Amino acid sequence: MISRAELFAGAATYYARHRTDYGSEVVEHIAGELALDAASRVLDLGCGPGTLAIPLAARAGEVVAVDPSEEMLTEGARHGVPGIRWVRGDSSMLDELPLGRIDHVVMGRSFHWMDRERVLDDLDRLLPAHGAVVLVGPVHDPEEPPWEPVAQAVRRDFGLEWRANSESYEQTGRHHDDVLRESPFRRMESRCFTRVIRRSAEDIVGLQLSFSYSSPARLGDRLPAFTEALREALAAANPGGADWEEEDVTDVLIARRP
Ligand SMILES: C[S@@+](CC[C@H](N)C(=O)[O-])C[C@H]1O[C@@H](n2cnc3c(N)ncnc32)[C@H](O)[C@@H]1O
């Protein structure tokens, strides 16, 4: 079984380059709803290369950015953004990590990797009464982008499969809001942000290498063959070579105690 630290092995630079950020509207919404100021301390759990930690650092006193992947932390820390403490660890060790005081927790596309009930119980002990748990990313199944069937067929040819955590929606059938509804953080508000983004074929190829199921480590020495096959399949599906257009949807779910 692959360790948490290895889930995204080799993927961090592709992640930072090819995953889109969430956009300033999302960050402003979170900062406003949490009333962040110079005294606020925010935990970004499963921070990756700092997709949320970096923009939120400008709005909070300190962001503690936690991830099991050293590569992701190095990629994030490389930007030298002040006000972020990068900490190696994961959701199963919240009590032991040197977090200090935290007011709120944000998780961008990372909650599905965790034992969700346990994390919420731990956060109930760690967060103050006003503390919020903020999930950013898809809460329910997002619509697939137009290039996904093409990428999926190539992944299938290479025997690459999405592997879900045993506590995840895929395994339990319970969406994030179902899990929150039965947790201490059952008072929820959510808002959906939509925008249209365009990706070149090269962006789509790079993006695949940022996913856990088609990371450079998962592909090993088949990486050049995979990227070549995907380039060919994308060109065949879109002979004019124009950028691919897709709707990018980000849900922000803010959960508090009643
Ligand atoms: C899809 S990335 C999301 C990164 C970033 N938060 C974002 O919004 O783009 C998921 C991240 O969760 C981390 N992760 C996986 N299992 C975790 C766990 N049990 N606890 C904390 N982080 C975890 C991975 O290392 C990875 O960096």
The ligand as a Gaussian input file, in Angstrom:
#p B3LYP/6-31G(d) Opt

LIG

0 1
 C       -5.146000      17.345000      -4.362000
 S       -3.889000      17.929000      -3.261000
 C       -4.551000      19.493000      -2.705000
 C       -3.490000      20.536000      -2.432000
 C       -4.003000      21.929000      -2.077000
 N       -4.680000      21.926000      -0.790000
 C       -4.945000      22.490000      -3.121000
 O       -6.024000      22.951000      -2.747000
 O       -4.577000      22.528000      -4.299000
 C       -4.148000      16.886000      -1.867000
 C       -3.041000      17.050000      -0.818000
 O       -3.446000      16.339000       0.356000
 C       -2.312000      15.742000       0.914000
 N       -2.773000      14.632000       1.776000
 C       -3.044000      13.358000       1.435000
 N       -3.438000      12.653000       2.506000
 C       -3.437000      13.522000       3.552000
 C       -3.754000      13.405000       4.933000
 N       -4.196000      12.249000       5.440000
 N       -3.594000      14.483000       5.730000
 C       -3.172000      15.668000       5.219000
 N       -2.877000      15.841000       3.913000
 C       -3.004000      14.785000       3.095000
 C       -1.486000      15.313000      -0.294000
 O       -0.116000      15.120000       0.021000
 C       -1.716000      16.468000      -1.252000
 O       -0.705000      17.450000      -1.164000

